[in-house]
Amino acid sequence: MLVLTKYQRKGIGRKLFEAAVMALSAQHEKAFILDCGYPTAQKYWTMILGKPYSIKHKCWYGAIDHYFWVKKIENIAINLD
């Protein structure tokens, strides 16, 4: 998922993420993997999901890390507002 810069910080990404988690839950999935290669987004997802499960160091252009989270759906708080 990518939210264009001009639409960021408006809650759009969070709502899309929550909708995806709800859809997975409705399909009786138990967990998901989220991966991220954008440093700005990595900071956001670390704030939302906590420490990454794994980091592939210097994955992009020999300098940028790639983060991976493995999360149980039951542990994700969804805001239904």
N, C-alpha and C positions, 0 to 999 in steps of 0.2 A: 504494500500500500504506500502510496506517495501522495502527500498533500502539497499542492503548489505553494510556494513561498507566500504569495499574496493572500492565501487563505489560512495560513498557519496561525496558531495562537487564538483560534476562535472556537475550539472544542470539536472541530470536524473530525480530526484524526481519532480523538478519544471516542466519539460516537461511533465511528466506523469500526474501531477495535471492539467496543462493547457489542455492537451488532454481530460481528464475526464470532465472538465468544458465545453469544446467545444462540446463534445458528448451530455452532458445534455442539452446544449442550442439547439443543433440540434433537440433534441426530445421535444423541447418546455417546458422543465422543468423551473421553476421559481427560485428554491432555492435548497440548499443541506445542509446536516449536515456532518461535519467532526468531528471525535472523535479521541483522542490520549491518550495513556497511558505511552508513553516513555518520560521521562523528557527532554532529548536532543531534541527530535522532537517537544515537546511542545514549547520550546523556538523558534524553527524555525517557526512553524505555527503561534505563537503569533506575530512574526516579519512580517509574510506574511499577516495574516488575522486580526490582532489586538486582542484586549481583547476577551477571550472566552465568549460565551453566558452563560455557566454554568461550574462549576467545582464540581466534586464529590470527596470530600476530603478523603484521606486515603483509597482509593478504592482497591489498590493492596497491598497485604501483610501487611495491616494495616498501611502503611506508604506513599505509592505513590498515588498522585492525578490523576484523569482522567479528561481531558478537552474536552469540546464540543463547537463547533462553528456552528451557523446557519447563512448562508450567502445567499443573493440574488445573482443570477448569473450575473445580470446586473451590480453589483458593483465590480466584479472581473476583474482586468486588465489582459489581455492576451498579451504576447509578441509573435508576429508572425514571429520572426527572425528564 
